[in-house]
Every structure is written in structure tokens, then in C-alpha cells.
């Protein structure tokens, strides 16, 4: 993005408080196996440790150019926002309910699946054409500028090209895994790619018109992706789908350097996390903390304390 470009950029965050009993009660009627609601593997998609406060604080501190921060939720409000209603610090933050973005498609609510919500997030009223999508476990850890996300109005897509698993010899005799990568691959397949552009746990620069134009022209694909209340192998990741649309239309810039520090598990010693956060983070823009709710208390306390200092 050149210095003369002034188009607005918004941030969008999906959030759920899985510890909320009302949310659990809402979910139970749709679960075939009711016991899943208490399993750690299932719960980690919904449970949280208020890390969204640091996501928002990191945006406010390190990306002051962001116009609005939209939090998409299901009749919930993060605790720290409820406690700071009169605090002007969070004047940029707006809560957007699922019912708003699912307008005219309410029969698919409630949903407990991020993919339908991501498929509909471009329907936020007054959302800027250029927006950055965050999960509530993405954090900015150093100053960023608009040009880190868009250049000449085009999104900068961080990732790398990978072969489809069936094209790798080592996978010829393995049963295919149906997970996050599969959902990325599905989007690429739908659009006719022979390989896929794999993204990681970084904020995603996206354009509203990319979603809107494609889904208006292909309503069946839109409906197929929003109808499952829980994750289904027939669904693609919408942000990955948008990446491949931009690549197909040659309306993006690809970047191999993720500029990311990422923890997906918390089994190492506390000293290892201290080293990563205090040394390696100096050269990164983004921090991803997957399943932070599963971290042992000493590691969790240290990471949250580090985030508090980094974002205050």
C-alpha cells in the first residue's frame, strides 16, 4: 500500500465463550453423542482463557490504523468489555451477533462451527472492503502498518504451495486425514487448482467483494458451506478459499515469510517458552497460540503475563 492510499481497514474476530452454561445447553440438542461436550479434544475449540482481550489490545496498540474491530459472537460479550462499557479504550470494538450475518439464513442457526461463520463474515453491516480476519488466538506483537497486509489495495497472502496429499508418494498407502489441511485443499480443488496454497496461524487480509461476488454467483456453494452445525469434511475454510480466488484472479501478493511465532502445544519446559517469547518474538509480527486453554498453569500464567506487558 502506498502512503497516499487511505482506504479503511477493519478487523474481524470470531469468539465464543465455551465455558458459558447457556452455550453448552444450546449445543446439547444437536450433539448425537452428548458426552462429547465434556471431552478435552472437543472442548478446546470452544473453551477460552480470555485471550481475546489480548488480541484486541494488541490490535489497538500495534495497528492503530484499524477503523473498527468487529467481534462475531452468539449472544455473548467478552467479560472485559462488559466490565469496561464506559471505557473509551474500546470505542472501536463492536459486537456482531450470528443472527446479523446469517440474516435470511437463520434456519442454519445455532451453529457451533467456525466455517459457516467465516463464510458469512463478509455480511457484517458496514464492513470495510479491506479487512483483516483474526482468530481469538492471534496476536500482534510488534508494530504493523497497512502495507504489511495490503499493497496497492491487494491482499498480502502469507503461506506456501504444497502438493495435494495423494500426489506425495509417502501418502500413497496411508488413510487420508480429514482436518484443517483437508478443508484448505477442498477450497483449492473446487477452484480447479492442482496444488494448494497452505496458510498458517497468521492474521488474514481479505476483501469483502471477493466473498460477495463469488457467493452471489455460486449460491449452492455458499449454502453447502453454512449448513453444518459442527465441522464436516464437505466444508472448506472460507479464508483459504478467498486466498485461492485472489490467486486465480491474480489480485494478490504472495509472501513466503510468515513473520510468525507459533505454539500449538505446551509440552516443553517453561524456559523454552521464555526464550521464544523474549528472543524470537523480537523479529516477528504475529503470535499464534493454539489451544492455550490446555497449557499447564505455570506456562499459561507466564504467557498471559507476557501478553499483558506486550499489549498494555
Secondary structure, 3 states (H helix, E strand, C coil): CCCCCCCCEEEEEECCCCCCHHHHHHHHCCCCCHHHHHCHHHHCCCCCCCCHHHHHHHHHHHCCCCCCEEEEECCCCCHHHHHCCCCHHHCCEEEEEHHHHCCCCHHHCCCCCHHHHHHHHHHCCCCCCEEEEECCCEEECCCCCHHHCEECCEEEEECEEEECHHHCHHHCCCCCCCCHHHHHHHHHHHCCCCEEEECCCCCEEEEHHHHHHHHHHCHHHHHHHHCCCCCCCCCCCHHHHHHHHHHHCCCEEEECCCCEEEECCCCCCHHHHHHHHHCHHHHCCEEEECCHHHCCHHHHHHHHHHHHHHHC
